[in-house]
Amino acid sequence: MLAHRGGAAEFLPCCAAPPRRNLPLAVKILISGAGIAGPTLAYWLLRYGFEPTLIETAPQPRTGGYIIDFWGTGYDVAERMGLLPELLRAGYKPTEVRVVGADGHRVSGFETKSLARVTADRLVSLPRGDLARAIHAAIEGRVETWFGNTITAIEQTASGVRASFEHGPAREFDLAVGADGLHSRVRELAFGAESRYEKYLGYKAAAFEARGYRPRDESVYVMYTRVGQQVARFAMRGDRTLFFFIYADPDSALPADLGQQKIELRAHFERSGWECPQILEALDRAGELYFDRVSQIRMDARGGLWTRGRVTLLGDAAFCVSLLAGQGSALAMAAAYVLAGELHRAGGDWNLAFARYQERFGAFVLEKQEAALRMAGMFVPKSRFSLILRNQIFRLMAIPWVADMAAGRDLVDRFALPEYG
């Protein structure tokens, strides 16, 4: 991918301009965010003859993060993009979710064949960074991309959008899309302060990788839960282990840097028992750590709040369901597919396309946000009774009809991807 990495360098053309036959009303589209949603949107816009440009604050494509469970409409979009073979090679098929006590012995859990049955085996667990790499590879060398840069201002005019940047001159586009995550800069510039839309759910989460950690339980997601907190691990290829923390915290403020993040995790987990002391030792050696609060972005799509003139939002920037839903990346890909498809179907008439995008996807996303709230108690029970009830439900997942009822409600996507030709 031709990319610009910071500095004051100007944009350069990534490839020859496409033929201008049947030119859409809106052609040049600026996309802020080169994670999952943004590159997926760029892929489909290219398919339909638009000219996307990606800008990303990070100096290079982001790696790391946490393991995501990938299924549903996003899985279908990945299949249409030809990504499934690579994702299945990079991903994992866990056979068991195992809940352990402080002594490491199993106290609850279930085999994942129940989840496979509910999703028709169209589910894979994989690092979020691997999904992002696969999408980037699909547009490599074909999309103008600027890493290490930030949008500083958005001015809408009668003919388009004028975007100013931290590095480089201002430029004109027909449309702008904020696909820049929970803490979206585009949303802040075009729609107002994050505090207007963020709903903090009362939890913080962190994830990191370590090499050579023992013990390893292959193909098993191992979790240790106490009231108000959970720590889990999953063995990956290359003698790597991914660790995931989540804990209740009424204070939404985030630690300022990596050192403070480690201090906060140690304060919450150093006396928690199980393997926490040695996991924290591995954390001390980690050079990268994902750390964020668990929140939702609540913008009433039915009221038009995903769109402000020629600017619209996508993925977590518009409707973050929170990582508790386990489907944020898949939903972002599905939304990108719909947004690009509606722009294509409307011939670039962005007013019509934006309205159809929100109409098609808004109610579906609201359902997913409600599902995420229901699942919060599964991750971090807030009472001893809730913890016991959660463990009992996990045990009953061995019964097919119970698994279908418990998992089917939230795992089956009641949304059919449109066909855009």
Steps between C-alpha positions, in 0.01 A plus 500: 500500500637843413497683830616828646646479849483831680711804419394774261503289186217552258262230388617311193281309255486130582408384154359616169167677525202278413298565186251785544207346316165534681666710769312484832386822668740437789834352400782602734439366848728563799497220756649562843618176661698213349401226741212270398207717388699752295695257278187285450312807381792591272495151348133517405519862384779398262281220367234756412730756336539754781833652609558439873786653698594359841660700782618340823641652820726201572839498325433158347221239484403403853582153627429323826178561687295204610342183365165562333227248427415560136163388366170619357464775240868596522594141423277518191666825387846348545390208285385738225841671519678167457663523844364185665784261405758734653290571809442130564874436468582782741216424740421241761215265574492470882346177620415608855427800719632399843429682825754427775519572868788647698667157510485466120247218502200516268182627666284563191509548126375347178614353173480740208324255270177658620615836359609333178154346465321832556720679243509211249874481575550844346698630795873546553703657780796707387715794608346828389834599348492198268158602371625854440805371309285286273277795410799727440651242267181506291547873423880517504638726229152610395397757762666827589587467869664740743629359830618713791261784427179642647207704378500832687197669343206418275322776311193417296426707193228494236721287277683274741712459813823687566721306743804642677775276635770508764754438222458620144267739318122503522314306233156485346282187499142428408428313825670415830450184705603459863609137545743590777365303791353559842701821552422635152662828396254545213205457735645762731556749216169453320259387773633629832673376813537126564327539837170569316498153348715268710325275751760367741398150611701499821787273390856528373678241289858421404679243286859405426710215361793314655733230368599186684228520765416179686263327545341477154160352430474454126166595339352595837391846609580498873336758724521574869217715634444672830224742585575815303795370297626237261835397355528251214765346278509331162793308350597611149748382240868584532502422873299817563225549757241774490378636833179694550397701809165658573389658825228723639602858571261791564769748388513531121835684495781316321865476612722744314762260363620138484671516839189632673284240326718221639482653847121512484473137388736389775293687759187314392641151445815441709300351788243320286648151521529230231785583258467875541848557658683333209268660242587840647870410479451433129316831474799682650709384202237588236581786264145533368168500681147560382316693772167681479174554678200292396245733346229526242440784257130577496397712202138449398546393137127519439517870583778565252779544752753290309503770235571871502482640149776344289656326802391161628629255759578131477581215739587579860500874424127475430371209706767334715326201656795449741742210502259312727290430190795327334383617157623855451735419213242288318234770535745763374567294187129446437426870544784591260357260241154656533624861489708439186217305340245773564730765354536278192128433472421872539749594229697709746193688628639517852184640663300201383780252569561621856129479579474146365816393685355612832157359424641155417752472780372711789247266660731201460780680686269602783413133551872416521558773756224361720651151466836636617340635816351159573838333452682726746402282792656198329839670495500677834224392740439773754386273784574155637153386397553621141833317485343172615213544253741569212700186578182293514388630160840406356461145634155471345641599160583131457127445440428585133167677549640709785800597286272593212287716726791665684727559201255516214330816621814711464718306255255473211499819293151588382630709214533398137775672303353684202617420148643806328630344178 
